[in-house]
Structure formats: structure tokens, C-alpha cells
């Protein structure tokens, strides 16, 4: 979609990207070991949920999308950067269920570590890669081009590809991708589970629910989850632990290690509430290598994302309405480090895929 830019550069034509526009190699900027995405114009499309009905278009955005101030949404509606069913509407417009809502904005993606997505193995219908920490697997949230799927498409012309499992952003290691949706479906299988993990999306973390055997206990909200742990080596302070998730719940390995009193040594999300009374000498903190025995969703977590650049940048056009310009990256919490959690193996009936161990998996 093309339209004139609003504001002082109104004669400049803007090309609005949508999810149908593939990432390109030239979309990335590399600085000091960090991979940035050159900001671009993008059309976010959603359909009005029932709970949105009856709200004005400005109230809807101010209530549901709190990343920008209300004044921005007022200006965006007036400028036609927020539209309903492809039409410009007044700020007092009342939204109805199922209407198409478009938000045209200058999109800034968070940066990730500038590590290659190494291709390990290729087959006609399967590709395996070593996912670097800090890079999400697929488009989600603020990430679209700075993802494994986006980078493989831009730098290796691999598309379409369908991840058959997920690794959280902070986790590194083996990632299996199918070349077709039907092949991806053939990998996915139902899981047998026998322990409970409850993920709180608002807090972004999981908790373990422990049965207390009392009558009248409120119904459990957690999902059954099971992980097998085996210590491989130790230096007396830290250990390398083999983790075999039987199920695939969000943060399952991380929260189960915390529950046992041996959280991943650099996992600040779960170290903060470590159970301290279960420690065994020589196993006070762990580094983990994940091994899957069946094709599942091993829920590990996320990793290092650096701070945004605060200086004006000549590598992209400054948008007068953008709340992130002139910074290259958006404002966000970038103090995370890559977890010592790495996926090394997936196996199933008649097949096995592996990934090399990371450098940190040595206690020498």
C-alpha cells in the first residue's frame, strides 16, 4: 500500500509493509555485535473483539495498547494512520464487533545479538538450525524481522518454513523447521503429562502447583508437566544438568529447576524466588542442556537484548509522528543475558537431530 506522508515531508510517498512482505538482507544494521532492524512503515491489522465494541477508537487504543500515549492515538486517528474498515474515522468513532482496524506506524524492532543462525542439516522437507540466544523463533510482539524465521528468509531464502517446536527467546540450541505445514503437523504429537505448571501471562513467568492432599482444595489451574533431570558434571559450585522434558509447558525446565532448589545460575527471573532449602552439596546452581525424547514444545525462555541507540541515525528516515524516532531501537528493558539453557537433541520414531554443545557447557 502506498500513500503520501503526513506532515512536513508530505510529498514523500510511503510504502506500507504488511506480514506478506518478506524480510530482506538489507533490512538489517549491524553495530558492535548487535543486529538491528532498519525501522520501516508497517500496517498492523486486527479485528475488533467483542470487548472492544462500544468504545471510541481512541479509547480502544489507549486502553488496549498502552505502549504509546493517548495523545499519539488522537493524532494518529486524525492523520488517518488508524483506520476502520479501510476508512478514516473521527476520534469519536464507536467501534463495532469484527470490524477491521488498521494501524499504520513507523515500526522499530528490538535488537538482538548479531550471531548467525547456523544451518545444521537440510533435507527436502526439514531444516535444522542452531538458534542463537536472544532471537525469537517466529514473529511475535515487537519482533518480526529480528526472528529466526525472518533471518532465514532474508539471508538464506528459506520460505516458507514452519517451526515444529519452540525455544524461548533467551534459550539457544537445536530448532527443527518443516518446509511445509503438513510436515510440521506430522512431527507434532500429543503429550502425556503428570505434574502441574501454571503460567501467568501477566507476570511472564510460571509457578509449580503442589498437591497438599487436603479436602476442599480449589480446582487446579496449572497444566500437568514432567521433566527428568540428570547431573552430568559439577565443579562443587555449579553443575551441568541434562534436562529431558516429557511435556512442553511455558518455562517448564526453568520453573522445575527452581522448584527443586537448583535454578539455572544466570536465570534472574527464577533466581529471585529460589527455594533455598533443597540444595545438595555440589549442586547449588545449574547450567542445563535440554534433550527431547519426543517432538514436543520444550519451554525454556529468552535472552540478551542490548540497549537502544539514543543518537539520531542516518540509516533510516525520521518519521515526525513516531514515538521511537530518532532512536534506532525502541525503548525496552534490555538488561537480559542469554540463559545457560541449550537444546541439544530431539528424537522420535526413527529419527534424531542434534546440535553441538555451547561453549559454556564446560566447568573446567
Steps between C-alpha positions, in 0.01 A plus 500: 500500500628848412385834635637851552689573819319730741690800625787712367617235253152451353636457148688185600320179415488233773492129425316321780612144565273220618576144620497402132820698436803273561809624688797596282874480571531880480242543778765432767759730655795351692681699770731384779381141492132594490248439221252785452211526257477816292167661606226457242140596437260221590126437502379315809163339432259368761128433526299653780440264790166497675646678802610786273148564376348826624834671560615798300791427272733711717382341827551155346865566415573687823354214708631200303837623368668691779842524336420845362338804661136588438598818317680289239183300427296820466752633247518164319121483455487859374787432257337184365765271643232316692211392280187287529398279209747687279348841570612805697272556800460781759648465849145455636432198277348206694640158410275205414583128533709335226588824323842509333728742680826610337783681677761644265819577691875541477611168647817465709594145600710416808859399416645154552852361522670490160567129493445288192206262480716202410341239274586155637317263265279525193258251352234547234233556764697585816764756603677503836685804634687609810290783640703776664388638833301826498329430165131401507403201287216663307328840474344599831445820694747765384706249302441420133822519297731444799387138532645166395231465233560854374879469492490166320269650241713812452846339503437146371185541291330230710125547473251387591622324813299374796658451845389168645583605855604814679795626700455813707691808396770468767570135416744371238534168320335260261197623311319281247304663219280328243478616140122446491207525740414134446852390595489716811171338601651154460767586758260629760361241738283500810688495831453297817543716811493445875599820683350845503647829375296820504617779266397856588505701178467830684814433708680317220600203716381159618442344840479139616182385671559249779220268610442530874252214534244709687129473431319795352805608304410745223526362145850514360576754228838351414573265212659161558875510433791261547876542459780250568834643622840329505818663626783457248786675681572747778780722627358518852323830442323450168387197305422403143158336502329300226132598482250271328156665481223245465250781441544848359361775723607863506823536703459137608870418539575829669221483757558130575869568571397786726253272680777246564717774647748505212403782264706578190791705629436809286119485486412822679125445455502181708804558720310778676263250662734202533396232747809487720430199721548226240866562407738207488873549540659548160170591332416850617453641150468341162565535130266294292508317171157403374439169329165409350401136470186575298401797280363743757500866597797531737413822682820669589518878490657812357843683471732803473361805322715817502397858571366721226715758324417850623670696224326614181564256220576565135415142400123557495244775452369678807122492523349814660219303669713211625537470878832309461683724253777609484617189689583195293351256752185543711512560872486173691675309780818370342691379807446128435779251438489178305387214721725202564231284347569335165303245297733224380278218370158406369409143416195305401404174328779438250661846513739708709632853456782648706673833562855557632545588865554872574831636627365554850420129544838440659591539866874467453 
